[in-house]
Amino acid sequence: MNPFFRCRYWLRQVILVVIGAMAIAFLIAAAPIVAQDNLNRVTIFVDGRPLFEVAPAGSLTAQQRADYASDTLKQIIETAPPTIDVEIAGTDNLPVIKVNGNHLLSVTSNDT
């Protein structure tokens, strides 16, 4: 057998293995995204960058929590002094994010 054809055969096999590995990696990576969608999480953005995701908590939907946090952050950014104090405190066994002493968000176990 011609060495050129033997090389093509092995190259083809390597390419198929790489494509298969990439397909498996893509499917594995997509699984957490589907799981997150089932929790109805909503991403909070600051200046177009994702900051974190919130899930429903108590009587509030994820969208309501995200809207409140986004509006609060926008107001803080527009009116804040050059430095901003961010504090993480705890109440009712939940971490609470405070900005300049004002409550921003209580973090639940479903938030990311």
matplotlib code that plots the C-alpha trace (Angstrom):
import matplotlib.pyplot as plt

x = [0.0, 1.2, 2.5, 0.5, -2.8, -1.8, -1.1, -4.5, -6.2, -4.7, -5.3, -8.9, -9.2, -7.7, -10.0, -13.0, -11.9, -11.3, -14.8, -16.4, -14.6, -15.7, -19.3, -19.2, -17.7, -20.3, -23.1, -21.6, -21.1, -24.7, -26.3, -25.8, -27.3, -30.5, -30.6, -30.3, -33.1, -35.4, -34.8, -36.0, -32.8, -32.4, -29.0, -28.2, -26.0, -23.8, -22.5, -23.5, -21.5, -23.1, -22.7, -24.7, -27.9, -30.8, -33.6, -37.1, -37.2, -40.2, -43.0, -40.6, -40.0, -36.4, -37.3, -38.6, -35.4, -33.2, -35.1, -34.8, -31.1, -30.5, -32.4, -30.6, -27.2, -28.0, -29.0, -25.9, -23.6, -25.3, -25.2, -22.3, -19.1, -15.8, -15.6, -18.3, -18.4, -19.6, -20.4, -21.5, -23.5, -25.7, -29.3, -31.7, -28.8, -28.6, -25.7, -26.8, -25.0, -25.1, -23.7, -22.9, -24.9, -28.1, -29.5, -29.0, -29.8, -30.2, -28.3, -30.2, -28.8, -30.3, -28.5, -25.2]
y = [0.0, 3.5, 5.4, 8.5, 6.6, 5.0, 8.5, 9.8, 6.9, 7.7, 11.4, 10.7, 8.5, 11.2, 13.8, 11.6, 11.0, 14.7, 15.6, 12.9, 14.2, 17.7, 16.6, 14.8, 17.8, 20.1, 17.8, 17.6, 21.4, 22.1, 20.0, 22.5, 25.2, 23.2, 22.5, 26.3, 27.0, 24.7, 26.9, 30.0, 31.9, 35.4, 37.0, 40.4, 42.5, 45.6, 47.5, 44.6, 42.1, 39.3, 39.7, 36.8, 34.8, 34.8, 32.3, 32.7, 33.2, 33.3, 35.2, 36.9, 35.6, 35.5, 38.4, 40.5, 39.9, 40.6, 43.8, 45.1, 44.4, 45.8, 49.0, 49.4, 48.8, 51.3, 53.9, 53.3, 53.6, 56.8, 58.5, 56.9, 58.5, 57.3, 54.5, 52.0, 49.9, 46.3, 44.3, 40.7, 40.2, 37.4, 37.4, 34.4, 32.1, 33.8, 35.9, 39.5, 41.7, 45.4, 48.3, 51.5, 50.1, 49.5, 46.0, 44.8, 41.1, 38.2, 35.3, 31.9, 28.5, 28.5, 31.8, 31.6]
z = [0.0, -0.9, 2.2, 1.1, 1.3, 4.7, 6.0, 4.7, 6.4, 9.8, 9.4, 8.6, 11.7, 13.9, 12.5, 13.2, 16.8, 17.3, 15.9, 18.1, 21.2, 20.4, 20.0, 23.3, 25.1, 23.6, 24.8, 28.3, 28.4, 27.3, 30.0, 32.8, 30.7, 30.3, 34.0, 34.7, 32.4, 34.4, 37.4, 35.5, 36.4, 35.1, 34.5, 36.0, 33.7, 34.5, 31.5, 29.3, 31.3, 33.2, 36.9, 38.3, 37.9, 40.3, 40.7, 42.1, 45.9, 48.2, 46.4, 43.9, 40.5, 39.1, 36.8, 39.7, 41.7, 38.6, 37.8, 41.4, 41.5, 38.1, 38.9, 42.2, 40.6, 37.8, 40.4, 42.5, 39.4, 38.3, 41.7, 43.5, 44.6, 43.0, 45.5, 46.4, 49.5, 48.8, 51.9, 52.3, 55.5, 56.7, 57.9, 58.3, 57.3, 53.8, 52.6, 51.8, 49.4, 50.4, 48.4, 50.3, 53.2, 51.2, 50.6, 47.1, 47.1, 49.5, 47.9, 47.9, 47.2, 43.7, 42.7, 40.8]

ax = plt.figure().add_subplot(projection="3d")
ax.plot(x, y, z, "-o")
ax.set_aspect("equal")
plt.show()
